[in-house]
Amino acid sequence: MRSTNKRAQLLDNLLSAPSTEQVMAGIDTSIREPDFESADYYEQILFVNKMMFDLSQISPLEKNVQEWANVKIARMHFYRIKCRLEAAREKHCL
């Protein structure tokens, strides 16, 4: 579904976003792309987990204030997306 290059490009875009609103909009846009929407649940969760891991590896000492705020917002937003995917999966499986 997603290559490492696409994750790296998304991460770069998130870090360079001028506001936290644009971080969330960038994430929402990426999960509305056809390759994400057409992927099965496990591929979607794998992508979200990898993004969450990549974000968790960023140190606040290496980033400026805006970049670090973007990282924190992105982590929270990906966590919410993961929760929604899992809830939808449970509802579908019942």
Phi and psi in degrees as a GROMACS rama.xvg file:
@    title "Ramachandran Plot"
@    xaxis  label "Phi"
@    yaxis  label "Psi"
@TYPE xy
-120.67  137.149  ARG-2
-90.9171  166.39  SER-3
-60.121  -35.1294  THR-4
-63.3044  -40.1518  ASN-5
-66.2477  -39.231  LYS-6
-64.377  -42.8605  ARG-7
-64.4809  -39.6875  ALA-8
-65.7263  -42.4847  GLN-9
-62.9877  -42.4961  LEU-10
-61.4318  -43.7547  LEU-11
-60.9811  -42.8372  ASP-12
-63.9633  -39.4153  ASN-13
-66.2094  -42.2503  LEU-14
-65.3176  -36.4825  LEU-15
-89.6157  -0.328578  SER-16
-63.198  137.373  ALA-17
-76.1365  -12.8678  PRO-18
-147.792  160.024  SER-19
-69.1024  -27.7049  THR-20
-63.1157  -39.1225  GLU-21
-71.4138  -27.1398  GLN-22
-62.9217  -50.4462  VAL-23
-64.6347  -38.8091  MET-24
-64.2222  -38.9731  ALA-25
-64.8964  -39.9815  GLY-26
-66.7958  -46.3424  ILE-27
-60.0025  -39.6641  ASP-28
-63.3903  -41.6536  THR-29
-66.1462  -33.0092  SER-30
-86.1959  -4.58795  ILE-31
-97.0133  -1.43754  ARG-32
-67.6598  147.562  GLU-33
-55.9314  -36.9207  PRO-34
-68.7017  -27.4986  ASP-35
-79.0629  -47.7849  PHE-36
-63.8624  -32.2241  GLU-37
-84.3578  -10.9651  SER-38
-73.6359  155.891  ALA-39
-78.2636  171.284  ASP-40
-53.2218  -45.0047  TYR-41
-66.6045  -37.4719  TYR-42
-68.761  -37.9099  GLU-43
-64.9437  -46.8116  GLN-44
-63.448  -38.6822  ILE-45
-61.5663  -44.6767  LEU-46
-60.7826  -47.5803  PHE-47
-62.4449  -44.1959  VAL-48
-62.3362  -40.9512  ASN-49
-65.9205  -39.9502  LYS-50
-64.3405  -42.1704  MET-51
-63.2066  -39.448  MET-52
-65.3586  -47.3694  PHE-53
-56.7222  -42.9242  ASP-54
-67.2877  -34.4387  LEU-55
-70.256  -19.1488  SER-56
-84.791  -3.35752  GLN-57
-87.1802  129.441  ILE-58
-92.2069  138.409  SER-59
-65.2993  -20.7415  PRO-60
-72.6766  -17.9514  LEU-61
-95.9638  -4.80547  GLU-62
-125.147  155.948  LYS-63
-80.4061  178.41  ASN-64
-61.1381  -45.408  VAL-65
-66.0782  -42.6035  GLN-66
-62.0024  -41.9957  GLU-67
-67.5232  -38.7532  TRP-68
-61.151  -40.4305  ALA-69
-62.9892  -40.826  ASN-70
-62.0373  -46.4636  VAL-71
-63.106  -43.8339  LYS-72
-64.7707  -42.4993  ILE-73
-62.1701  -41.8409  ALA-74
-61.8715  -44.6189  ARG-75
-65.1388  -40.6881  MET-76
-67.5925  -42.3408  HIS-77
-64.6056  -34.9112  PHE-78
-63.6894  -43.0109  TYR-79
-62.1229  -41.4534  ARG-80
-62.8375  -43.0331  ILE-81
-60.8853  -43.6313  LYS-82
-61.6793  -41.6352  CYS-83
-64.9739  -41.7415  ARG-84
-62.6929  -43.3224  LEU-85
-66.683  -40.2292  GLU-86
-65.1256  -40.5383  ALA-87
-65.3249  -37.8191  ALA-88
-64.3282  -44.6973  ARG-89
-64.1177  -41.8657  GLU-90
-63.7842  -41.0362  LYS-91
-66.4373  -33.6573  HIS-92
-80.1307  -16.0513  CYS-93
